[in-house]
Amino acid sequence: LDSAVAAASSNPCSGGGPLKKSKNGSVTVLLLGSDYRRKPYIGERTDTVIALNIAKDGRVSMAAIPRDTTHIPLAGGGTSGTRRINALSG
């Protein structure tokens, strides 16, 4: 697990800082995949959302979230309503 965390942390696409282990020694990563289309939707859209957890013992578990999922709980309370998960932004 330590070598996987070190390798991922050195990846320039890993975001703003090193990966951190949780109190139980696992690492959780959000994987996002996107596509690009010129017409009729111009720009990139998130089309894959996967939550990945690597346990301290090296076991891996993943959960895929369908891109059309709605009514996602929001950190500030409430839900996303009819907005799909792939249309939400930070």
Residue, then its C-alpha position, 0 to 999 in steps of 0.5 A: l500500500d505504501s508504494a502505491v500511495a507514493a506512486a500515486s502522490s508523485n503523479p502530476c494528475s493527482g491533485g493538490g497534495p499527497l494522498k493521505k491514509s485514513k485512521n485505519g490505514s486505508v486510502t480512498v480515491l475518487l476516480l473520474g472519467s470524462d469524454y469530449r464531444r464537439k456537438p451537440y454538447i461542447g466540452e468535457r463531461t464526467d461519464t464515469v464516477i468510481a469510489l476506490n478504497i485500498a485497505k491497509d492489507g492491500r484489498v481493493s474495493m470499488a463502487a461505481i456511481p451511475r452518471d445519471t444518479t440524482h438526489i445526491p446528498l449535499a455537504g451543506g444539506g439537502t440534495s441535488g434534486t433532479r440534477r445528475i451527479n455528472a452535472l454537479s461542480g465544486 
